[in-house]
Amino acid sequence: MQYDFESVVREFCIEEAFVSAEPYGEGHINQTFLVRTQGRGGEVRYILQRINDRLFTNVEKLMNNIRLVTEFNRSRIMERGGNPDRESLSLVYARDGAPFARVQGAPFRVYRFIEGATAYQTVQRPVQFYESARAFGSFANLLAQFDASQLYEVLPDFHNTVVRLENFRRAVKADAVGRAAQVQAEIEFAESRSSICGQIVSRLASGEIPSRVTHNDTKLNNVMIDDQTDRAVAVIDLDTIMPGSLCYDFGDSIRFGCNPAAEDERDLNKVNFDLDLFRVYADGYLSAVGSGITPAEVEQLAFGALLMTYECGIRFLADYLEGDVYFRTSRPGQNLDRARTQFKLVADMEQHMGQMKQIVEELYRNCRAGQ
């Protein structure tokens, strides 16, 4: 659908003159646009998003979550003398005071554009991955001070891999668009590893692993990295802020960042798990989380990487079987290619799991010794 972007922007507290809006970024869920405006001081840019209300059915509660977390973050950043417009997502409120606006029948939100920083799709330099780890570790510590009871659970069972497996099996059985026969190898790969699904879910249920307020989408491209210094600037994309496990957040970062290839790479020879990058990330994350992490969480961190990769693989494959109705695609077969890259990474992680656990244990000991 084509939108009258000037009319959309006019609904928000933006005083500069509208110049243009163009597609921006590579997100799977929401439609994102870079808005250029012109004021007395020159060009001012904003991020405009058309919220996916097919997925986020209660936009009011979703945006209240984001309002609460961004205001909390901004206040803490100001307390320590930082720049909240650069170090945090900053909502631009609608003219009626709401954190979003409905225009032309669709929900939109606006953020200030974080200048001089980039969200990378793949690791360009190890220091960037290390900085993203420190950013998410620090974010976890900050959220430990946030009252989780204020938050609405936007997507129940988001990282409940037991439920994800059930959904996958339903997609296989329904075979809504007749694709199952062509992907039997991938279906068998997923089923052969189904026993791993409850390992963290059961520990959360028993209290062995604490439930925390977590980001739940800790990909490298959700951290803004300064263009000049390679230091992390801000954590972005707060749609999935919900209760969960640090193991999920850690694992999703590894899934995304320790693969040098694109998430939808067709040549699986290019898809490999990079153990050196795993060490870089684990070092940054554990140094930032510090004493806030429990031994039970440390024990499951490496496994969390494998589990999140497996979970993402079955989600991509289920969506392919259902006709590509959840993740946005730009070409036929893209979700299948995404599933195959995840399964290739799962197989690689299985070969390296002993080393991954040793690295985490060693770094954790070093962090505790340095406290």
C-alpha positions as CSV (number, residue, x, y, z in Angstrom):
1,M,0.0,0.0,0.0
2,Q,1.2,3.5,-0.8
3,Y,1.1,6.0,2.0
4,D,0.9,9.8,2.0
5,F,4.0,10.1,4.1
6,E,3.7,13.9,4.5
7,S,0.3,13.4,6.0
8,V,1.6,10.7,8.3
9,V,4.5,12.8,9.5
10,R,2.2,15.8,10.1
11,E,0.4,13.7,12.9
12,F,3.6,13.7,15.0
13,C,5.4,16.5,17.0
14,I,7.8,17.3,14.1
15,E,8.1,21.0,13.4
16,E,10.5,20.8,10.4
17,A,9.2,20.7,6.8
18,F,8.7,17.3,5.3
19,V,11.1,16.5,2.4
20,S,11.0,12.8,1.7
21,A,10.5,9.3,3.0
22,E,12.2,6.1,1.6
23,P,12.4,2.4,2.6
24,Y,15.1,1.8,5.2
25,G,16.8,-1.2,6.8
26,E,16.2,-5.0,6.4
27,G,13.7,-5.8,9.1
28,H,11.4,-8.8,8.7
29,I,8.3,-7.6,10.6
30,N,7.6,-3.8,10.4
31,Q,7.9,-1.5,7.4
32,T,10.6,1.1,8.1
33,F,11.2,4.4,6.4
34,L,13.9,7.1,6.7
35,V,12.2,10.5,6.8
36,R,14.1,13.6,5.8
37,T,12.9,17.0,7.0
38,Q,14.3,20.5,6.7
39,G,14.5,23.0,9.5
40,R,16.2,26.3,10.2
41,G,19.3,24.4,11.4
42,G,19.4,22.1,8.3
43,E,18.3,18.6,7.6
44,V,16.8,16.5,10.5
45,R,16.1,12.8,10.0
46,Y,13.6,10.5,11.7
47,I,12.7,6.8,11.5
48,L,9.1,6.1,10.7
49,Q,7.6,2.6,11.1
50,R,4.4,1.2,10.0
51,I,3.7,-1.2,12.8
52,N,2.7,-4.7,11.8
53,D,-0.7,-5.0,13.5
54,R,-1.4,-8.4,12.1
55,L,1.4,-9.6,14.4
56,F,1.1,-7.0,17.2
57,T,-2.6,-7.1,17.6
58,N,-2.7,-4.8,20.6
59,V,-0.7,-1.8,19.4
60,E,-1.7,0.3,22.3
61,K,-0.1,-2.1,24.8
62,L,2.9,-2.7,22.6
63,M,3.6,1.0,22.4
64,N,3.0,1.5,26.1
65,N,5.8,-1.1,26.7
66,I,8.1,0.9,24.5
67,R,7.1,4.2,26.1
68,L,7.8,2.9,29.6
69,V,11.2,1.3,28.7
70,T,12.5,4.3,26.6
71,E,11.5,6.8,29.3
72,F,13.2,4.6,31.9
73,N,16.3,4.3,29.8
74,R,16.4,8.0,29.0
75,S,16.1,9.0,32.7
76,R,19.0,6.7,33.7
77,I,21.1,8.0,30.8
78,M,20.5,11.6,31.9
79,E,21.3,10.7,35.5
80,R,24.8,9.6,34.5
81,G,25.3,12.7,32.3
82,G,24.8,10.9,28.9
83,N,23.0,12.0,25.8
84,P,19.6,10.2,25.7
85,D,18.8,11.2,22.2
86,R,21.9,9.3,21.0
87,E,22.2,6.5,23.6
88,S,18.6,5.4,23.6
89,L,15.6,5.0,21.3
90,S,13.7,8.2,21.5
91,L,10.0,8.3,20.6
92,V,8.6,11.3,18.9
93,Y,5.1,11.5,20.3
94,A,1.9,12.1,18.3
95,R,0.3,15.5,18.5
96,D,-2.4,14.1,20.8
97,G,0.4,12.9,23.3
98,A,0.1,9.2,22.3
99,P,3.3,7.2,21.5
100,F,1.9,6.3,18.0
101,A,-0.7,7.5,15.6
102,R,-3.2,5.8,13.3
103,V,-3.2,7.4,9.9
104,Q,-4.9,6.1,6.7
105,G,-6.1,3.2,8.8
106,A,-2.6,2.0,9.8
107,P,-0.6,2.4,13.0
108,F,2.7,4.4,12.8
109,R,5.4,5.4,15.2
110,V,8.4,7.8,14.9
111,Y,11.8,7.7,16.5
112,R,14.6,10.2,16.4
113,F,17.3,9.1,13.9
114,I,20.6,8.2,15.7
115,E,23.2,9.9,13.6
116,G,26.7,8.8,13.0
117,A,26.0,5.2,13.8
118,T,25.3,2.0,11.9
119,A,23.4,-1.2,12.6
120,Y,25.4,-4.0,10.9
121,Q,23.8,-7.1,9.2
122,T,27.0,-9.1,9.6
123,V,30.2,-8.7,11.7
124,Q,32.6,-6.4,9.9
125,R,35.2,-6.3,12.7
126,P,35.3,-8.4,15.9
127,V,35.3,-5.2,18.0
128,Q,31.8,-4.4,16.8
129,F,30.6,-7.8,17.9
130,Y,32.3,-7.4,21.3
131,E,30.6,-3.9,21.7
132,S,27.2,-5.3,20.8
133,A,27.7,-7.9,23.5
134,R,28.6,-5.3,26.1
135,A,25.5,-3.3,24.9
136,F,23.1,-6.2,25.5
137,G,24.8,-7.2,28.7
138,S,24.5,-3.6,30.0
139,F,20.9,-3.5,28.8
140,A,20.1,-6.6,30.8
141,N,21.6,-5.1,33.9
142,L,19.7,-1.9,33.4
143,L,16.4,-3.8,32.9
144,A,17.1,-5.7,36.1
145,Q,16.1,-2.4,37.9
146,F,12.9,-2.0,35.8
147,D,9.5,-3.1,37.2
148,A,8.6,-6.0,34.9
149,S,5.0,-6.0,36.2
150,Q,4.3,-2.9,34.1
151,L,4.9,-4.8,30.9
152,Y,2.3,-6.4,28.7
153,E,3.4,-9.8,27.2
154,V,3.2,-8.8,23.6
155,L,3.9,-12.3,22.1
156,P,3.1,-15.0,24.7
157,D,5.5,-18.0,24.4
158,F,7.7,-16.1,22.1
159,H,10.8,-18.2,23.0
160,N,9.0,-21.2,24.3
161,T,10.6,-23.7,22.0
162,V,8.2,-26.5,23.1
163,V,5.3,-24.4,21.8
164,R,7.3,-23.4,18.7
165,L,7.8,-27.2,18.0
166,E,4.1,-27.8,18.3
167,N,3.4,-24.9,15.8
168,F,6.0,-26.4,13.4
169,R,4.4,-29.8,13.6
170,R,0.9,-28.3,12.9
171,A,2.4,-26.5,9.8
172,V,3.9,-29.8,8.6
173,K,0.6,-31.7,9.0
174,A,-1.5,-29.0,7.4
175,D,0.9,-28.4,4.5
176,A,-1.3,-25.4,3.6
177,V,0.4,-24.7,0.2
178,G,1.7,-28.1,-0.7
179,R,5.4,-27.6,0.0
180,A,6.1,-30.4,2.6
181,A,7.1,-33.1,0.1
182,Q,9.9,-30.9,-1.2
183,V,11.5,-30.3,2.3
184,Q,11.5,-33.7,3.9
185,A,15.2,-33.5,4.7
186,E,14.7,-30.3,6.6
187,I,11.6,-31.6,8.4
188,E,13.6,-34.8,9.4
189,F,16.5,-32.6,10.7
190,A,14.1,-30.7,12.9
191,E,12.3,-33.7,14.3
192,S,15.6,-35.5,15.0
193,R,16.5,-32.8,17.5
194,S,13.1,-32.2,19.0
195,S,14.2,-33.5,22.4
196,I,16.2,-30.3,23.1
197,C,13.2,-28.0,23.1
198,G,12.3,-28.2,26.8
199,Q,15.7,-27.8,28.3
200,I,15.5,-24.1,29.2
201,V,11.7,-23.9,29.3
202,S,11.6,-26.5,32.1
203,R,14.4,-24.7,34.1
204,L,12.5,-21.4,33.8
205,A,9.3,-23.2,35.1
206,S,11.1,-24.7,38.0
207,G,12.9,-21.5,39.0
208,E,16.3,-23.0,38.4
209,I,16.9,-20.2,35.8
210,P,15.4,-16.8,36.8
211,S,12.8,-15.1,34.6
212,R,14.0,-11.6,33.7
213,V,12.9,-8.7,31.5
214,T,14.7,-9.5,28.3
215,H,15.1,-7.9,24.9
216,N,14.2,-11.2,23.0
217,D,15.6,-10.0,19.6
218,T,19.3,-9.5,20.3
219,K,20.7,-9.6,16.8
220,L,23.8,-7.6,15.9
221,N,21.6,-5.3,13.8
222,N,19.7,-4.2,16.9
223,V,22.7,-2.3,18.2
224,M,23.8,1.0,16.8
225,I,27.6,1.1,16.5
226,D,29.4,4.5,16.3
227,D,30.9,5.0,12.8
228,Q,34.1,6.6,14.2
229,T,34.9,4.7,17.3
230,D,33.2,1.2,16.8
231,R,31.7,1.7,20.3
232,A,28.2,0.6,20.9
233,V,25.8,3.6,21.0
234,A,22.3,2.3,21.7
235,V,20.1,-0.9,21.7
236,I,17.2,-0.6,19.4
237,D,14.0,-2.5,18.4
238,L,12.1,-2.9,21.7
239,D,9.0,-4.6,20.2
240,T,9.7,-7.9,22.0
241,I,10.7,-6.6,25.5
242,M,9.1,-9.3,27.7
243,P,9.9,-11.7,30.5
244,G,12.4,-14.4,29.4
245,S,15.8,-15.8,30.0
246,L,19.3,-14.3,29.5
247,C,20.1,-17.6,27.7
248,Y,17.6,-16.6,25.0
249,D,19.1,-13.2,24.6
250,F,22.7,-14.4,24.5
251,G,21.8,-17.3,22.2
252,D,20.0,-15.2,19.6
253,S,23.1,-12.9,19.4
254,I,25.3,-15.9,18.7
255,R,22.9,-17.3,16.2
256,F,23.0,-14.1,14.2
257,G,26.5,-12.8,14.7
258,C,28.7,-15.9,14.6
259,N,27.7,-16.7,11.0
260,P,29.8,-14.7,8.4
261,A,27.2,-15.3,5.7
262,A,23.8,-13.6,5.2
263,E,20.8,-15.1,7.1
264,D,19.2,-16.2,3.7
265,E,22.5,-17.3,2.0
266,R,21.8,-20.0,-0.6
267,D,25.3,-21.4,-0.7
268,L,25.6,-23.3,2.6
269,N,29.3,-23.7,2.1
270,K,29.5,-20.0,3.1
271,V,27.5,-20.6,6.3
272,N,29.8,-21.6,9.2
273,F,29.8,-21.1,13.0
274,D,32.8,-19.0,14.0
275,L,34.1,-20.1,17.3
276,D,36.5,-17.1,17.6
277,L,33.5,-14.7,17.3
278,F,31.7,-16.8,19.9
279,R,34.6,-16.1,22.3
280,V,34.6,-12.4,21.5
281,Y,30.8,-12.1,22.2
282,A,30.9,-14.2,25.4
283,D,33.8,-12.1,26.7
284,G,31.9,-8.9,26.1
285,Y,28.6,-10.1,27.4
286,L,29.9,-11.7,30.6
287,S,32.1,-8.7,31.4
288,A,29.0,-6.4,31.1
289,V,26.6,-8.6,33.0
290,G,29.1,-9.3,35.8
291,S,27.7,-10.6,39.0
292,G,24.1,-10.2,37.8
293,I,24.2,-13.6,36.1
294,T,23.7,-16.8,38.1
295,P,25.7,-20.0,37.8
296,A,22.7,-21.9,36.4
297,E,22.4,-19.3,33.6
298,V,26.1,-19.6,32.9
299,E,25.7,-23.4,32.6
300,Q,23.1,-22.9,29.9
301,L,24.5,-20.0,27.9
302,A,26.3,-22.0,25.2
303,F,23.3,-24.3,24.8
304,G,21.1,-21.3,24.5
305,A,22.9,-20.4,21.3
306,L,22.1,-23.8,19.8
307,L,18.5,-23.7,21.0
308,M,17.8,-20.2,19.6
309,T,19.3,-21.2,16.2
310,Y,17.2,-24.4,16.1
311,E,14.1,-22.5,17.1
312,C,14.6,-19.9,14.5
313,G,15.1,-22.6,11.9
314,I,11.8,-24.3,12.7
315,R,10.1,-20.9,12.6
316,F,11.4,-20.1,9.2
317,L,10.5,-23.6,7.9
318,A,7.0,-23.4,9.4
319,D,6.4,-20.1,7.8
320,Y,7.6,-21.4,4.4
321,L,5.2,-24.4,4.8
322,E,2.3,-22.0,5.7
323,G,2.9,-19.8,2.6
324,D,5.3,-17.1,4.0
325,V,2.7,-15.4,6.1
326,Y,4.8,-14.2,9.0
327,F,8.3,-13.1,8.0
328,R,8.5,-10.6,5.1
329,T,10.1,-12.0,2.0
330,S,11.5,-10.3,-1.1
331,R,11.9,-13.5,-3.3
332,P,10.4,-17.0,-3.6
333,G,12.0,-19.6,-1.3
334,Q,13.6,-17.0,1.0
335,N,12.2,-18.5,4.2
336,L,13.4,-21.9,3.2
337,D,16.9,-20.6,2.6
338,R,16.7,-18.9,6.0
339,A,15.7,-22.2,7.6
340,R,18.6,-24.0,5.9
341,T,21.2,-21.6,7.1
342,Q,19.9,-22.0,10.7
343,F,20.1,-25.8,10.5
344,K,23.6,-25.7,9.0
345,L,24.6,-23.5,12.0
346,V,22.9,-26.0,14.4
347,A,25.0,-28.8,13.0
348,D,28.2,-26.8,13.3
349,M,27.3,-25.8,16.9
350,E,26.7,-29.4,17.8
351,Q,30.3,-30.2,16.8
352,H,31.7,-27.3,18.9
353,M,29.4,-27.5,21.9
354,G,32.2,-28.8,24.2
355,Q,34.5,-26.0,23.3
356,M,31.7,-23.4,23.6
357,K,30.9,-24.5,27.2
358,Q,34.6,-24.4,28.1
359,I,34.9,-20.9,26.8
360,V,31.9,-19.6,28.8
361,E,33.2,-21.3,32.0
362,E,36.7,-19.9,31.6
363,L,35.4,-16.4,30.9
364,Y,33.0,-16.5,33.8
365,R,35.8,-17.6,36.2
366,N,37.9,-14.7,34.9
367,C,35.2,-12.2,35.4
368,R,34.5,-13.4,39.0
369,A,38.2,-13.3,39.7
370,G,38.4,-9.7,38.5
371,Q,35.5,-8.5,40.6
